[in-house]
Amino acid sequence: MSRRPIIAGNWKMHNNRAQSEELVCGIRDAIKSIDKDLLPEVVVAPVFTSLDVVSKNICNCGCGRIQLAAQNCYYEAKGAFTGEVSIDMLKDFDTKFVIIGHSERRQIFSETDEMINKKAIAIIEAGLTPIICCGETLEQRELGVTDSHIASQIVKALENVKPSDVANVVIAYEPIWAIGTGKTCDSAEANRVIKVIRTTIAQIAGKDNAEKVRILYGGSVKPETIKEQMAQSDIDGALVGGASLKVDSFVEIIKGAMK
Ligand code: PEP
């Protein structure tokens, strides 16, 4: 089964409009002459206030090499939900992906598995693709409960999602102890956990659908680590934080995931 790799940059709460424009134009210009069929699917996730400017600059390129993601959304369509943004509102900017369940949202903003499941269902119903994050803490890893914890997060996130829709979701395995720490998870170990995720998905949605799901690794991905990560059987790309904030390092990572 060949799955098209994804390299997604999560810009987190960095970059105002001008900085976002500079960054996306830098990435766009650096990859514009590369054969599209050789590139991974490149995705950038700016803050909400930069979605419009990033969207305009991606569209002006006219070459479809970069897709837009939001870092979050709310599952209700509209109403008295101060501070939230609906999926329809994200569609105004031609947003294609929404990151949900990031460990920062779970830990800092107390997002539960139930909320993540509601978001996943609403995103799929709206025709967008969720990038569903999962991952264990260092304490869970040391207690030996990594696999059961990850499997539980996946089962809960995908509850009541139709098997055929499961095939199109994107999962990001992000060990929390590797995020923003410079400590990358050993590639073989990341691949092992990602296989656990694929087996879990197969139990929920069948083997054929599970084989289609793209599962990314995230956690201190750098230009020096991407080739080894991409060489693993089940790692289909990367969700990149810190190294996605500089044109050079992000473009190196993109190139490291090329065919
Ligand atoms: C992330 O926040 O999703 C992430 C993987 O960050 P970093 O690459 O900086 O570890």
Residues whose N, C-alpha, C, O or C-beta is under 5 A from the ligand:
A	BS01	PEP	N10 A178 I179 G180 T181 G218 G219 S220 V221 L239 V240 G241 G242 A243
